[in-house]
Amino acid sequence: MRLKIGENLGHYRLLEKLGEGGMGVVWKARDLMLDRDVAIKFLPEGFAQDSSRRTFFEREAKAVAALRHPNIVTIYAVSEAGGTYFFTMEFVEGSPLSKLILPGGLPIDRFVPIAVPLADAVAAAHERGIIHRDLKPGNIMIDRSGDIKVLDFGMARFLQPGPVLAEEDKGETATLENVISGTVSYMSPEQLRGEALDHRTDIFSLGLILYELATGRHPFRGATPVETIAAVLKDKPQSVVEFNPRLPELLDRVLERCLEKDVRLRILSASELRDELRWLGEESRAVRSGEIPSIAVLPFTDMSREMDQAYFCDGIAEEIINALCRVQGIRVTARSASFQFKDASPEPAEIGRRLGVETLLEGSVRKAGNRLRITAQLIDIASGYHLWSESFDREIKDIFEIQEEIARSIVRALRITLTPQEKGTLETAPTRHVQAYDYYLRGRSFYHQYGRHDIEFALQLFSRATELDSGYALAYAGLADCWSFIYLYAERTDTIRRQAEEAARRAIELAPASAQAQASHALAMSISGSDKEAERGFEAAIRLDPGLFEAWYFYARHVFGCGDLKRAARYYEQAMRVRPGDYQSPLLVAQSYDDLGRPEEARASRRRGVDLVAERIELHPDDARALYMGANGLVALGERERGLEWARRAKAIAPDESMVLYNLGCIYSLAGEIDEAIDCLEQAVALGITHKGWFEHDSNLDPLRSHPRFQALLAKLG
């Protein structure tokens, strides 16, 4: 039946054709009986006698009719007239969502009011067991009131067979017809591969739509449908913040989780996505309006006579940060951001400006025997006045009570009302054993030196902490990190690997909500070759604490070892954001930039890293790791002689350190000293470095690849 403008179909008069797709033709019509405009969807001409097409058609009507949601189009009736099947639905007068995809993307205050109801509508469909399978901007309308309406359930599927769906779909194959019936650039990887689908396919499509709204561009671009399919299946999207710096970095993580290729790593549900977007919007609004007070906790100053309590001062500040982070009504700057001012003394106003906070907590510690004198003051950045200050003269056994008291005083000074649960969390210390706490803090300070002997000493300290408190999760996480380090860089045995796994597993059993415990477990899974479990652990750590440097840094190293340079670059970049004073990330990411064909960024990153190393070795001239990493950067920048001089200094400090020797091999390779490079690499392997992925993917070693000795070394690594 050929449809014409002005034609009557029962009590409907056709006014204009609105659109046509693979699953139907939509017209605007006038309901003469109820005197209102409606939309009518017909089967395409020639399909009326096709029973499979009618099944699809009827399924859409029943699927949408089963839903009652303000952001999903309403079905009025299903009819047949003169052999023509059609259903009538709400006519949405407005514009398709594609009109809001603007160059540069939307600011967060415009993005969230669209994203939240869209995710809520999809969540409502999923709760009724319905997946859309064809979400795209053209199937989403913005009406004249600015409300979202999701249209076109023609590709819908029911997650469970039932009376609405007479015949269950059984593993479609990715035929051309299947691909055309959807929209290639908005299909999930599993949909393109013709695999069985569940609700997570909609989450991927929804992530694509939100990415476009956020940036003004599609994350997977291709000149042809085939190139687009390849991009969806293989490419990693760039950070949304790179294209739209007005957006919060946390949105980047949310969308990255939506666009995971592996469905197991995707956000679990549309309702979880909706809640994260809603929270993000509330947080951003409150921060912009000044409703949420913000604070940075600076590292406390060591005033002890021996000046040997820096680790203890840092630990006090870190515990106060952790306590305040449990209070929803405060925005707390990450430890890594506030601790960049540890060895500097800018004015509070400058620190506040650079960190974007309204208040600062600073303090000092004087420790003598078993006595402590701690002073703390909360400073209002705008006025420079103290909002609160206090001195505590106590015994060291009272350290946990002092930390809790400081946190409570800050909450009172900022006029925040605590929930009963938050009151309880402020009293939650990682351990109540003061000596175990001291061992843990000293262990972490040694661990972060990254030398073999430092790691072994840290291992002893963490072990003592667990002996004193068998429920101390962070101490077990420290043990896991030490065993993982030893496995990677010194002694690659099953015994060492199992010890890392056991300690990490104990840490997350004791504290599954600890970001540090999750990151330590992820690192242990990484060295065990459990790549998916490692990624899940790193993702969990980042969700729990986006400011945890170790999670980003070791995640970057993990994916680099897997050959995923794009993700390695992104995670190193985030590690740099959360710890701006760290020299490792800018030097390591530079290599990924080179390999990705981004030489200018590589050069700038190396220069930044070398400058940070120069500052480090001025204060700590015996830091072999800083020296060899800086040497690599210098040689790559063309400063060969200065780089080799730093390399020689590193070797003189730690001639038998496997990690030093591996990196010297990289430096000599870059400098064209081929035999010396292979000598160092052979020694590194003999001393325990057997991570084959590094030897295979490290482009610093490219000049060696055709050398018989290097090929023999690769063969030895298995």
N, C-alpha and C positions, 0 to 999 in steps of 0.2 A: 504494500500500500504506500503510495507516494503522498507525503504530507505537504500541505500548502498553507501559507499565511491566510488567516481568516476562516479556515475550515473548522467546522464544529465536529467534535468527537464526544458524543454523549452531551453532557452539559458543560463541556470545556471548549473554549474557542482558542485556537492556536494564534499566537501573536508574533512570535519571532523565534528563529532557531538560535539557540545559545551555544551549542557545541556538539561535537561528535567524536567518539573514540571507539576503541576496539570492542567495548562491551555495551555500547548504546548511544542513542541520539537524545539530546536534551533540548526541549522547547520551553519557552515561556508561554503560559496560557492564562486565560481568564476563567475562573470558576463562576459560571453564570448563576448557579444556584446560591452560592454563598457570597457572591460579589467580592472576590478577592483574587489576586494574582497567585499563581502556583507555578511550580516547575513540573514538567512531565518528562519522564524518561521512557523511551521506546527501545525495543530491540532494533538493531540496524536492519535495513531492508534486506530481505533474502534470508534472514536468520530465524524468522518466526516459526518455520517448520523444523528447525534444528533443535532436537530435544536437549542436547547438551548445552546449547546457548540459552535455552529457556530456563534450564536448571540454574545456570549462573545468574541469570536475570532475576528469577524468583528468590534465589538465595540472598541477593543484595537487599531486596525489599524486606524480606523477613529479618535479615540481620539488623538493618537500620531501625525497623519498626520495633525490635526488641529493646532498643536503647532509648533511654530517657535522659538526655543530658543537654544543657543549654548551649554547648559548643559542638553538638552534632546535629546535622540537618534532620528535621522531623518528617517522617513518612505519614501521609494522610490515607491513601487507599491504593489497592492493587486491582486493576481492571483489565477487561478484554473487550474490544469492539471491532467487529468486522474482521476478525482474525488477527488484529493487532494487539499485542500485549504491552501494557504500560503501567507505570505507577506514578501517582502524584505525590509531590512532596513540597515542603516549605520553599518558597522562592526567596533566595537571598539576594538582596539588592546591594551591591557594593563592588569591591575589587578583589581579584585574586591576590593571595599572599605574595606572589612574585613581584607585585608593584612596590612592596616594601623592601625588596632586596636592593639596597642602594650602595653606590661606590663607597668604600670605607667602612660599611657596616653601621649598625645602630648603636647608640650609647646604651649603657646598662638600664637606664630608667625607661627606655622605650622597648628594649629587648625583652625584659622580664614580663611585662603585661601581655605580651604575645606568647612567649614560650610557656608560661605556667598553665594557662587554660588549654593550650594545644596538647601539652603532656597530660593534663587531667582528662581531656576527651579521649585520648588513646588509652589511658589507664582504665577509663570506664568501659570501653569496648573490650579490653582484655579481661576485665573482671567478669564479663558475660561470656567469656570463652571465644571471643571473636578477634581475629587479627585482620588488619586492613589489607596489607601486602602491596598497596600502591600509593603510599603516602608521598606527596610531592606538592610544591607550592601551588600548582594549578588545581589541585583538589582541595584547597583550603581557601576559604573566602573571609574577607573582612567586611562586615555589613556597615551600614551608614552610622550605626552607633559605636563602631569600633570593635564589635564583638567578633570572635573567631567562630567559624563554622566549618567543620570537617565534612566533606562531601564524598560521594562516589565510592561506595563499598562494593563495586562490581567485581573486584578481585578478592573479596573477603573469603576467609576460611574459618571454620569452626575448629577449635582445638580438640574437641572430643566429638565423636559421632553421636548423633541423636536424631530426633524426629525432624529437625529442620534440615539436616543434611542426609539425604538418603544414601549417598554413595561416598565413602571416604576417599580422599585423594591418596594415592599410593606412589610416593616418590617420583614426582615429575622429572623429566629430563630437560636439560637446557636447550631445547629446540629453538629455532628462530621464532616460531609462533609464540612460544612461551615468553621469550625475551620481549617481543613486540607488544604482547598483551600487558606487560608492565612498562616501566620507564627505566631504561638501562642505568642512567646516572643517579637514580634514587633507589636502586635495588641493593640488597645486602649481598655480601660475598656468597653466602650459602644459597641465596635465591638464584644468583647467576650460575652457580654450579649445579642447580637442579636438585639440591639436597632437601631432606625433610625440614619443614619450617615450624617454628613456634613463635611466641610473641616477641622474641628478641630481634626478629627480622624488622619489625616496625620500629624498634628502638634505634637500629642502625639508620633507617630511613629518616626518622625524626632527628637524629644527630646531624645528618646531612643538611636538612632544612634549617636547623638552628645554626649550624656553621655558616651557611649562606647569609642568614639574617645578621649574624655577628660580624661578618667580614665583607660581605658584598660579593663574595666569590665562592665557587664550588671547590671543595677540597680535592676532587679528583677530576682532572681535566684531560680531555683527549680530543684530537681533531676528528676522529671517526668513532662510531660506536664500538668498534673492536678495541681501539686505544683506550676508550673510557672504561670498558670492561676490565682491561688489563690493569688500569690504574686503581680501580676499586678493589681488585683482587690482591694487588701487590704493594701499592704505594702507601706511605704514611702521611697523613695530613700535617701541614705546617701549623705552628702555634697560632691560635686566633689573635693573641696579643701582638704578634708580629705585624698583623695587618690592621689591627684596631687597638692601639695602646690605651684607649679609654676604658677598656674592659678589665675587670679583675682577673688576676692570674688563675684563681680557683675555677673560673668558667672554663679555662683551657683544659683542666683536668677532667671536668664533668664531660665535656664534649669528646675528649680523647677516649674516655671510657665508653661512650656511646658508639664510637667508631672503631672499636676493637675488631680485628678480623676474626679472632677466635671468640665464638659466642660465649664461652665459659668465662671470659674476662670482661664481658660487657656488663653494664649496669643491669642489675637483676630484673628490674621492673620499671614500667612507665610511672608508677606511683612513686618509686624511689627517686626517679629523675625529677618528677614534679616537685617533690619535697626539697630536693637539693637546689633546684632553681628558685623556689619560693624563699628558702633560707638565704640564698645568695642575694636576692633582691632586697629582702628586709635588712640584711647586713649592710649592703651598699647604701640603701636609703638612710639608715640610721647613722652611718659614718658620715655621709654628706651633710646631714642635718645637724650633726654634733650630738645626737641623742645618746650614742654609745661612747662612754669615756674611753680614752686610749692611753696606754702606758708602755714605756720601755723600761726594763730592769737592766741597769748597767752592771757589769762585773764589779764585785766589791773590791776595795783596795786592801792590800795586805799591809798592816801596820805593825806586824810582829817584829821583834828585834832581829831575828835571823832572816827575815824576808823569805821564808820557805813555805808559806801557806797559800800560795797562789791557787793551787788545786782546790783547797778547802774554800777559799773565797769564791771561786767560780761555782763550786758545788752549791753553796748557799744561794747565790743568785739564780742558779738553774732551778733549784727546788721551789723558789718563790714564783718563778715563771710558770712552772708546771702546775702549781696550786692555783694561780690566777687564771690559767687557761681552762680550768674546770668550771669557771664562773661565766655564764653566758652573757652577762651584762657588761663585760669588759673586752675591749680589743687589745690583745697583748702582742707586742712586737716579738718576732721569733728570736730565739737566743742568738742565732748566727748573725742577725742584723745588729742587735744591740751590743754584742761582744766585739764587733769590729772597732769599737772605741776603747778597747781595753788598754792599749798602750798609747792612747792619744788623750788630749784634754781640751777639746773645743768647749765653748760656752754651751750651757744647757739649751739656749735658744737655737743654736746652730744644730745641735743633736736633734732637738725636737723637729726642726724644719726638715732635716735630712731623713728622719724616720717617719715623719707625718703623724706625730703623737702630741697629745696635750700635756702629759705629765711624765716625769722621770722619777725613778727610784734609784738613789745612789747610796752607797754605804761603805763601811770599812770594818775590818776585823783585826783585833789584836789578841793573839793566842799566847798564853804563857802557862806551861804545864797543863793542868786540867781546868784552867780558868779561861773564860772568853769575855772579851768586851766587844760588843757589836753595836755600831751606830747605824741608823738608817734615816733617810729623809726623803719625803715625797715632795717634788718641786712642781709648781704650776708654771708651765713654759711661758704663757702669755705675760704673767706679772713678775715672774722670777721669785715669788714668795714661796715659803714652805707651807704646804697644806697639812703636813704632819711630820714630826720627827720624834725619835726615841733612842735611848741608849739602854743596852742590856748588859748587866754584869752578872754572869751566871757561870755555872760549871758546864763543861763541854757536854755532859750527858743531857743538858737541857736544850741542845741545838734544835731538835725537832719542834719543841714548844715555841722556841724563838721564831723559827721560820713561819709557823702557823700564826703566831701573834702578829708578825709583820704583815702577812697576807690579809688577815682580818682587819688590821688597822687601815690598810689601803682601801679595802672594800668600804669601810665606814667613811673614810675621807672622801671617797668618790660618790657617796650616798647611794649605794647599790643595795637593794634588798635581796637577800639570799633565800633560795628555796630550801626546805629541809634537807633535800638531797645534797645541795651544794654546801650546806653547813657541814654535812658529814664528809664530803670529799676534801674539804680544807684540812681535815684532821687526818687524812690518809697519807702516811709517809711510806716510802718504798721499803723501809726497814725501821725497826725501833732499836736496833743494836748499833750503838755509836761507833764502836771499833770496826764493825763490818762496813758501815757507811764510810768511814775514813779509808779503809782498804779499797773500797770501790772507787772513791774519788781519785785516789792516787793511782789506781790501776788504769783508769781512763786517761789520766794525764800522761802516763808512760805509753799507753797504746797509741796515742795520737802522734808519737814521735816516729812510728813506722820503721824502727830499726829492729833487727832480729833480737838483740839482747834486751831492748826495751820491751818487746812483745813477751819475751820469756819472763821478765820481771813482772809485767802486768798480769800474766797468767798466774803467777804465784799469789799476787795480791787478790785477784778475783777468787781464787781457790780458797784463800783464808776467809774471805767474806762469806762464801757459801758454807764453810765449815761452822762459822759463828751463827749464821742465819740460813737454814736450809730452805726457807721460803722467799729468799731475796732474788726476785726475777731478774733485775737489772744486772746482778753479779753473774748469773748464769748467761745472760746475753753477752756480757764481757768475755766470759770463758769461750763462748761459741765464736766470737769474733777473733779471739787469739788463735784458737785451733784452726779456723778457716785461713787466717793469715799464714800460719805455719805450713798448712797443706799447700797453699798456692805458691809460696816463695821459698820453702826450705825442705820439707819432708813429705812427699806425696805418697802416703801410705793409706791403706784402708783403715788402719787403727786410728790415725789422726782424723780422717774424714768422719768416722763414726763418732768420735768424741765431739767433733763440732756439731754433728746432727743431734746427739743426745743432749748436749747443753742447750742448744737452740730450742729443741722440743720442750725441755723443762721450762725454759723461759716463757714460752707462749702458753704452756699449761697453767703457770702461776699468774700470768698477766696478759691475757689475750688482747686486752685493749691498750697495751703499751706499744707505741710506735717503734721504740727502740728494740723491743723484743721481736716484733714482726720483721724489722729490717735485718736483725741478726739471723733469724730463722731463714729469711730469704737468701742471705749470703751463703748460709750453709747448704741450702738446696741448690744454689748456683754451682758450688764446687762439686756437688754430687751428680751434676748433669741433669737434675730435675728441673728443666727450664721453665715449664709451665707453672710448677709449684713455686719456683723462685719469683716469677713475674707476679703471681697472685699475692705473694708475701710483700714484695716491694709496693704493689698497688695498695695493699692494706695499710702499710706503714705510712704511705703518703696521704691516704684518706684520714688517718688518725692524726697526723701531724705534717701538714704540707711544708713546714719550715725545718724538717729534719734533714740536715745536710747529708748524713750517711746514707739515707734512703735513696736520694737522687744520685749521689756520687757512685755508690756501688751498683745501682740499677744501670747507670750509664756504662760502667765497666762491664757489667754482665752482657748487655745487648751488643756492645762493641766486640766482645769475645765471640758472640754469635754471628758477627758480620753485618749487623743492622746499624749502619753508620748514621742514617738519618735520625733514628731514635736516640742513638748515643749522643749526637750533637745536641738534640733538644734537652736531654736530661742533664748533660754537662752545663748547658746554659742555665737551667733552673738551679743547679747546684751553685753556680756563680751568683745567682740572684740571692739565694738564702745565706751564702757565706761570701760576701764580696772580697774579704781579705785573703781568701784561700788561693794559693798559687797553682795548685794541682789542676783544677778544672780548666782554667784558660789555656794551660799548656797542652793538656790532653785533647781538648776539643779542637784545637788548632789542626791537629793531624786529621781529624774527621772532616774539617772544613776543606783541607787540601784534597782529600780523597773524593769529596763531593763536588769539586770544581769551584770552590769559593776562596780563591787565593787571597783576596784583600782582607776578608774576615779572618783568615788564618794568620796573616801577618799582624793584624791589630791585636788579635788574641794572644799571640806569642809575645808581643811587646809588653802587653799588660802583665802576663805571667812572669816574664824576666824581671820586670821592675819590682814585682812583689817578692820574687826570690831575692833580689838585691837587698831589699829592706829586711828580709828574714835573716840572711846570713850576716848582715851587719850586727844584728843582735845575737845570733846563734851561729858563729862561724864553723862549728863542728857538725852542722846539719847536713849529713851526706845526701839525704833524699832531695832537699832543696837544691843542693849543688848539682846533682846529676840531672834533675829535671830542668833546671835553668840552663845547664850546658846544652841539652838537646834543643831548647828554644833558641839559644844563641847561634848554634851551628846552622839551624834551619833558616835563621834570619841573615846568614852570610857572615856572621862574626865568628869565624872558624877558630882563630887562635885563642880568643877569650873563652870560647866554649870548651876547647880542649884543656885549657888551664883549669877551669872549674871541674872538668871531668877527672883530671889527675888528682885534684884536691879530694874529691869524693872517694876515689879509690884508695888514697892514702889513709883516709879515716876508717874505711870499712872494706879492706881488701878481700875478705872472705864472705861478704854478704851477697847472696844469690841475686837479690833484687837489684843491688848496685851493679853487679856484673852484667845482668840482662840489659839494663839501661845503658851501660857503657857500650855494649855491643851495638845498640841502636845509634848511639852518638858517633862511634867510629864508622859505622856503615854510612851514615849521612855525610861524614867528613871524607869518605873515600878511602879510609884505612881498612881495607877488606880483611886482611889476615888478622889484624888485631881485633877487629870486630868479631870474627868467628872464634878466635881464642876466648874472648870474654863470654860468648854465648855457650861454648862447650863447657866452660867452668861453671856457668850458671846452671846448666842442666845437671852437671855432676853434683852440684850442691843442693838440688831439689826443685828447680823451676822446670816443670814439665807441662805447662798449660799450652797445648798444641795450638789452640785457637789464636793465641797471641803471635806465635811464629808464622802462622798462616795468613793472618789478617793485618799484621802490623806493617804498614807501608814504609816505615823507617828501614825495614830489612829488605826492601825490593832490590837494592844493588847487589844483594848476596844470593838471590834466588837461583841463579844458574851455576853457582859455585858447587863443585862436587862435595866439599866438606859440609856446606849448609844442607844440601840434599840428603846427605848421610845423617845429619842431625835430625832432620824432619822424620826420616825413616825410623830412627831410634825412638822418637816420641810416639810412634805407633799411629 
